[in-house]
Each structure stands twice: as structure tokens, then as C-alpha cells.
Amino acid sequence: MTLPDETDGVRGTSYATIPEWILDAEISDRAVRLFGVLGRYVGANENAWPSRKTLATRLRCSVNSIDRALSELVEIKAITI
């Protein structure tokens, strides 16, 4: 596997970090991906306020799918709403 270098015009150099316990949790792949995307919105006070529509656009899914994935993350106590 090779990673793009910093001069790659298609991909940036920002990364999301996902703890292994979330990767190993019994949740959907969409919930794991959502956790990573949410991390990009977290500020200094540890809060994130992206709209569900923004998240749905980023994950290329419906708002209802976002709601289901959020419920999974709340259930495993990865996030609070």
C-alpha cells in the first residue's frame, strides 16, 4: 500500500483518528465512518455541531441513515447527543 504524498492534488493531508475499540465494536461500517467524520468537526471544547444533512452529504447517504449510525455510536457510548 502506498499513501499519497503532500503534492497529490486529489487527496489532502488531513486524517481522522478512530480508536481501536470503536473499530472492534459491533457497529455498522457506516457508524465507524461517521465517528471519523464527526472527529473532523470537534472543537477545543470537545463538541461538534455539524448538521445531519452535512453529515449525510459527506457520507453519501440519507439523513435517516445518519440517525441510525448516531444511535449506534450513542449505544456504545462513543458519543453523547
MOGIVEN-V588389 format. One record per pair of residues at least 12 apart in sequence whose C-alpha atoms are under 7 Angstrom apart, sorted by the first residue. I is the first residue (numbers start at 1). J is the second residue. Records with the same first field share a line. If there is no record, write none. Layout:
I->J, J
This chain:
16->36, 39, 40
17->36
18->36
27->72
30->69
31->69, 70, 72, 73
52->66
